[in-house]
Amino acid sequence: MGVPDKLAARMSMAEQHEYLRARFSRRNLIRGGAVTLGAVAGGAFVPGATAQAAVPTQRTAPATETVDGALVAPFGRHLAYGNDPRTEMTVSWQVPVAVKRPFIRIGAHPWDLSRKIEAEVRTLYTPAGVGASGDHTQYYLHAKLTHLRPGRTYYYGVGHDGFDPAEPHLAGTLGTFTTAPAHKAPFTFTAFGDQGVSYHALANDSLILGQNPAFHLHAGDIAYGDPAGQGKATDTGFDSRTWDQFLAQTESVAKQIPWMVSYGNHDMEAWYSPNGYGGEEARWSLPDNGPDAKNLPGVYSFVHGNTAIISLDPNDVSFEIPANLGISGGTQTTWFEAQLKTYRASKDIDFIIVFFHHCAYCTSTAHASEGGVRQEWVPLFEKYQVDLVINGHNHQYERTDVIKAGAVTKKLPIGGTAYSETEGVVYVTAGAAGRSLYAFSAPDSYEGHENEVDSVASFINTKDGKVNETVTWSRVRYLNYSFLRVDVCPAPKGRQTTLKVSGIAETGDRIDHFTVSRTAK
């Protein structure tokens, strides 16, 4: 994006945003001919360095757009739970050009879509000269549905003037979703991180669809519109159009399975907002029950059955990539502990699962372990007996033994059981969803190909740089494309309720499985 490397290395995300806005201000763009005068006059910029259209808005499309709505098909549908997955769902999608009066139709049957709800429009404008994108506007639409019935399957269709999914010839565009149940019941969810756009990403999506999960967790580095991922404005490879490809690729799954994302380092895009998340706020509608929706839009929680899920933003605590280090001023960790305390005290919740991008424990030769996560959050995982931690960042599959206070409290072989109430926490790196793979310093060891070692040489990222460490907790390592499947099995009060966790390769083969067990409330 045109900042000298040495300068960019010192820039926070907010400083990069300010630099880009000053460089690509309305006056400079007109002088340099980076965009047409019509684009400026059409509302893409206001005087000064703030591009209003680059921030999520509810404004209608510019009046200059006159495309016949009948010729425009929505794409990139993706679902997300609201604050209460039993009664709230958001349906989001894209259109390639501005349309008039976008809406969603919803009903209990495909032949009864009488309920029609207006959609919110959020536009993103990326001018020529910002990375590889050229004078590109994206249109994201969102419809938040409330007062739904728990455990109910709904049919829906998205449209606009000229494109009505209730018309018989458009029946093939309808989708479905199912709300979370009102009571404890068995369910499955899937998870991975670091997907991007590739044949491997598409293959993993197809396998995930076959698992019939209730929802999917994406542990950050979603589309790689910013391929460098260092939070630097020098990334000339940035291309907002990558998101168009990603959402089209993901639609087959995400149009019917809530796609719950967490933000990684590649999801910080300096052009759109001081925190780098302005683009993400346009593309996603996530639960807004976190501590700071303005600075940390990817921090939230939700409950499905007997399981609480918490999404965190490790960019706030990362020593390795400090572009947003300290952005919450400590409020994220304070909120996180309050959530853990509430969920652990709840008589309706047995399991707590936390997912986020940077790894607490990993032996990859690329990023390895993040010291900021260990410092800020690992003590809370242990204090409140978190049952499973899911990370990405490192492009491979790795699973630890049971860990407490930095040491192995119990070896957890493939097929073994961890008792999280007393023994400690299990960590899984599931970052092999589609991007190019990294490497291990020790041999692969996975189901059917076990190759145990006593210790592994690795490192941890600290505030003073990389520090070498030799670890004994690396139990399963698989260097190929894969994802995580978790089967949640409730039990009567006083009995053992379980998480049955499996690592699944792109081939469909199982590469790991273990159980997390605790006493049901």
N, C-alpha and C positions, 0 to 999 in steps of 0.2 A: 504493500500500500504506500510505499514511497518514503518511509522514515528511515534514516540511517540506522544500521543495526545497533551501534553503540548507544544511540539515543533511545531507541525503542526498548532496549534491555532495562533501562531505568524507569520506563513509563508504567504507571498503573493503568488499569482498564479505563478509569475516568479520564486520565491524562491523554490516553490514546484517542478517546472519543472527542475530547476537546480539540486535539490536533486535527483530526479528520474533518470535523465540522468547520474549523477555520479554513482549512485548505480547500474544501469543497463547498464553501459558502456560496450563496446566490451570486454575489458580485464576482467571485473568482471563476465560477462556472460560466458566467456570461462572457467574461473576458477571454477565457480559455477555450470557449466553444465546446465544453465537455457535454453539455446537453443543449437541446434547442430552446429558443426563447419561449416557444409554445409550452414546453414542459414546465418551465419556471412559472409562466403566467397561469398555467392550469392548476396551480395549487400545490405543486410538489415541494416548493420552498416558500418560506416567509422571510422577510428581511432579517439579516443577521446570519448566524451559523446554525440555526435549528431547523431541521427538515421535518415539518409536521407530519408528512405522510410516512415518514420512516418509523413513527411511533404508533402502536396500536390505536386505532380510532374507530368511531362508529359513523364516520361521515359517508355519504353516498359517493358513487363513482363520479369522476369529472363529467361535465355535460358534453364534452367532446366525444365521448364514447357512444357510438350509435350502432353497435353490432346487434343483429337480430338475435334475441335470446334463444330462439328455437335452434340456432346453429351452435350453441355453446353448451357443452356437457360438463357437469361437475366432475371432479376427480379428487383423489387423495383423501377419501373419507377416513377419519380416525375418531375413535371414541375415547372418553375419559370419564371416570367416576366424578361425581360432585363430592361435597363434604360428607354426605351420607350415601354410600353406594346402594343402599336398599331403596332409596326413593329419588335419587338424582343421577342424571347422566348428561354429558355434553357431547353433542355430535358436531364435528368440525370437518370442513372440506375446503377445496380450492376451486376457483374458476380461472381460466387463462386470461380473460379480459373482464372489464367491469360489466355487471349485469344489473337489471332493475328489480327491486323488491325481492331479494332472495328469501327463501323460507324453507321450513321443514314440515312434512306431513308425518303424522304418527298415529298408530292405532293398534288394537289387539289382534287384528286380522289384516291380511294383505288387501282384502277387498273393502276394508273400512278404514280409510285414512282421512277421516273428516276433521280431525284436530290439526289445525294449521297454525304455525308459530313463525313470526318474523325472525330472521337471522341477523346477527350483528356482523358488520363488515369491518375487517381490520386490514389496512393496506400497508405494504412495505415498498418504499422506493429506494432503489440503489442506483446512483448516477454512474455514468461512464467515468472510468478512472479509479473507482473503488474496487480494487482487486480485478478479477477477470470479468465481472458482470458489466454489462453495458446498457445504461439507461433502461433498467428493468423494473417493472412494477408487478408486485405479487398481490393477489386478492385472496384473503383468508376469511372464511365465514364460520360462525359459531352459533349454535342454538342450545341454550341451557334448558334442560327439561327437568321439571320438579313435580312433586306430588305423584310420583309413580308408585306402583304397588310392588312390594318386595317379592323376589323370586318369580317375577313375571317376564315372559318374553314379549317384546314389542316389535312391530314392523314399522319401518320408517322409509321415507324417501326425501331427497333434497332437491330443490329446484329454484326457479325464478320466473319472471315474466317470460312466457314463450316456452318454458320447459317445466311441465307439471308431472311429477312422478305418478300421480293418480290416473293419468291417461293410460289406456290399455297397452299402447305400443311402447310405453316406458316401464312396464311392470318389471322388466329384467333389471332395472336399476335399483330396486328396493333392497334394503338391508334389514338385519334384525339385531337386537341386543337383549340381554337378560340381566335384570337387576339382581343385586345380592339378596340372599334369603334373609328372612326375619329371625331365624333361629340357627343354632349350630347344626351344620350338615357337612358331609364330606365334600371336598372340592380340590381341584388341581389348579396350580398356576405355573407359569414359565418365566424365565428370566435370562437376560444376557446383557452385555454392554459392547460398545465399540463396533457398530454395525456398518454404517455407510452404505454405499450403493455398489453392489457387485453380484456376480453369480452366486457366490457363497452366501451372501446376505439373503438373496432370494430363496436359496435352498433351505436355509434355516427357518425362514418365514413359513415355507410350505410344511416343514416338519412340525413346527409349533402349532399350526392350524390343526394338524392331525392329532395333537394331544388333547384337543377340546378343553383348553384352559378357561377358567372363569375370568382371568385377567392376565396381562403380561407386564413384567417390570423391565424397563430399559435403564441400565445403570450408567447412562451418560455416554458422550461422544456419539451423537445420534446419527447425523447425516454427513458430517465432515464438509460443510460448506466452507469452513476455515480449516484447510488441510494441515497447517503447521501446528496449531494447537498450543502455541506458547504465549497466547495473549499478547501478541506483538502486532503493531500496525504495519510492520514490514511485509506481511504475508500477501504478496501479490497474487497468490493462487486462490485467494478467497473468491468464491463464486456462489451468489445467492441462489442461482438456478439449480444447484445441486439438490436443494430442498424440494423442488418440483419433481425431480427424479425419485428422491427418497420416498415422498408421500405416495407417489404412484406405485412404487414397488411394494410398499407396506400395506396398501389398501386391502388386499385380499384377506389379510388377517385383522387389521385394525378397524375395519368397517363393522366387525361383529364382536370383537374382543377388546375391552378397554385397554388402551396402550398407555401405561402409566410411566412417565419418563422422569429421570433425574438428570441434572446438567453436569457435564464434564468440562474439561479444559477446551476441547474443540467446539463447545457450544457457546463460548464467549466470543461475540462478534462486535468489534470495537465501534463500527460505524453507527450502529443503531441507537445506542444509549450509553450513558456513563458506566453502567455496570456490565455492559456487554450482552445483556439479556433482552434488549428491546425486540430483536428478531424472534426470540423464543416466545415472548409474550404475545406476539401476533399469531404465531403458528399453533400454540397449544392453549387449551383451557383446562387447567389443573385445579384441584381443590385449593381454596384460598384461606385455609385455616392455619397457615404457618405463622412465624413470628414477625415477618417483614415482607409483605407481598411486593413492595417497591424494589428492594434490593435483592431479595432472595425468593424469586417466584417459583423456584423448583423445590422449595422446602415445604412439606405438607405431610399429612398422615390420613389414613383411612382404615376402616375396620370391615373385614369380610368374614362373617361367621365368627369363629372363636379366635381369629387371628388379626392382630394389629400390624399394619405396615407403615413404616416411617421412611420418607425420602429426605436425605440431607444434601447439602451443597458443600463439598470438600474444597472447592476453590477458595472458600472463606478461611480455610486453615492450612492451605498447601504451602509448604516450604519450597517444594520443587518448582512450582509454577506460580509465582506470587502476584500475578496481575490483579487478583481480587482478595489478596490476603488481608484479613481483618475487616472486611467490608461490613460485617454485621456488628462490629464492636462488642462481640461476646453474646449478643442476644440469641443467636442460633443455638449455642450450647445450653444457655439457660432454658430456652424453650424446649429443647430436646430432653433435658432431664425432667422437666415438668411433665412432658408427654409420657416418658418412661414410667414415672412414679404413678401417674393416673392409670395407665394401662395395666401395670402390674398389680394395682390394687383392685381393678375391676373384676367383679365376679363372673362376668360374661366373656372375658378374654383369657385364653390360655397362652397363646404364643405371641411373641413380639419379634418381628423380622425387620431389619434395617437394611436399606440398600442405598448405595451412592457410588461415586466413580473411583476415586483414588483408593488404593489398597492399604489396609492396615498391615497385612501380612502377605507378602508375595516374593518369590525369588527370581522373577524375570530379570534378564540382563539389561532390559530397557529402563523401566521405571522402578522396579522392585517395590519397597515399602515406603509409605509416606509417614514421616515422623510427626507431622502436624496432627494427623488422624490419631496416631497412637497417644499423643500427648493430651488431646482434647476429649476424645470420645471413647477410647478403649476402656478407661476406668469406669465410664458409665455403662458400657456394655456389660461389664462384669458385675457392677454393683446391682444392676436391675435384671440380671440373668437373661440377657438377650439370647434368643434361641438360635438365630442364624444371621450372619452378616454376608451380604452379597455385594461384590465389587466388580468393576471393569478395569479400564486403564491399561492393563497389561494384556496383550492379545494372545491369550492362551487359557487353558483350564488348569487351575491349581486349587487343591483343597488341603486345609491344615488338619492337624490333630486337634484335640481339645486343648485350648490355651487359657491360662489365667496368670496374671502378673508377669507376662512375658515368657512364661515357661510352659512346657507340655505337662498337663496334669493327667492325661490319659492318651495313649496311642489309640487312634481310631482307624483300624484297618478297613479296607473295602468290605461292606456288609456289616460293619460294626454299629453300635448304638452309643450315643452320647446322652447323658442325663444332665440337662442344662441347669436344673435347680441347684446342683451341688458341684458339678465338675468343671464348668467353664464354657467357653464360647468356641464355635466352629466358624471358620471363615472360608468363603469360596470366591475365587476369582473366575468370573465367567465372561472374559473379554474377547472371545473368539467368534463373534457373531458375523464377521464379514470382511473386516479390514485385513491387511497383510499381517502375517504372524510374526511374533517376536522369537525369543529363544530362552532356554534354560541353561544354567551352568551345570546341572546334574541330568542324568538320563531320564527319559520319560518313564513313568511308572503308573499304570492304569489297569483297569479290570481286564484280566486275561493276559496281561503283559507286565506283571509286577516286577519291579526292580528296586528294592529297598536300599537306601543308603543311610548311614548313621547321621550324616550332617551334610549341609549344603552351604557353599560360600555365596554370600549375597551382600546387599547393602541397604541402608536406610537413608532417605533424604531428610536432612535436619536443617535448622536455621543457619548452620555453619557449613553446609554442603553435604556431599555424600560421605557416609561413614560405613566402612566395611563391617559385616557381622557374619558369624557362622551360626546357622540355625539348625534346629533338630525337628521343627514342626511341619516341614513340607512332606505331606503324606502321599498325595496323588498329583501327578504332573502329566498333562496331555497336550502336545503341541500340534493341534489341528483344530478345525472349525467345530464348534459345539455350542450347546446351550444347557440350561438347567431346568429340570422339571421337579416340582414339589407337590406331593400328594398330602393333603391335610386330612387327618383322620381323627375326628372328635371321639370322645368317650364319656360314659357316665361319670358323675362326680366321684372322685376318689380313685378312679381307674387311670391307667396310663394312656394319655392321648399322644399322638405321634405326628411328626413330619417325616415322610419318607422321601428322601432327596436323591435324585438321579442326575448324573451327567450324561448327556446324550450327544453323540457325535453327529456330524453332518451326514454320515453314512446310515444313521439310524441305530447304530450299535451303542450299547450302554458302556460307558467308560468308567463309571463310578457309581456307587450307591451306598448310602448310610442312613441311619435313623436318628432323629432327635426326639427324645421322650421326656415328658413331665407329667405330673399328677393333674388330672382335670379338675377344674373348680366346680 
